[in-house]
Amino acid sequence: MGRYMARKKKKAAAGARAPAQPRIAAAAAAMNTTESAATAADAAGPAHAAGAAGVGGTGPLPLGSSLSIREVGERAAQFKALIATSSAEVDAGKLESIDTAGLQLLLVAAAAARRRGLTLRLHGAGSLNSGAASALGLADHLAATAEILP
């Protein structure tokens, strides 16, 4: 009986899994590659990057009415392209709903813009700091990393 239990313990130890690595939030993971995406967009030419950034590549990037976990992946790609064109102008005037993932994306985009010597400018986002950002305790951090304009 002793040999059987010893083999069973060895098999259990051999088949044991390593502790799972913590998951990285989708917004942060998407924006952490801004530098390499910006380099790739620069190599592809300004027309490719501008086309992905906004409507026709002119003016600020429109956020739309919602910036939630559903939209974060698409918006992260747009932020990458926007920052690659050495612009960090965003139109948040129609933004009605934002969740934690959306706020995280804005913070990460602001940090990515800073690494390229830019300041993320959020046009029409005057109420952003008094709403969700304030409720999550991120209002001061957002104001410190991005320029929030009425």
Secondary structure, DSSP 8 states (H G I E B T S, - for coil): -HHHHHHHHHHHHHH----------HHHHHHTTHHHHHHHHHHH-HHHHHHHHSGGG-SSEE--SEESHHHHHHHHHHHHHHHHTT--EEE-TT--EE-HHHHHHHHHHHHHHHHTT--EEEET-TTTTTTHHHHTT-HHHHHHHEEE--
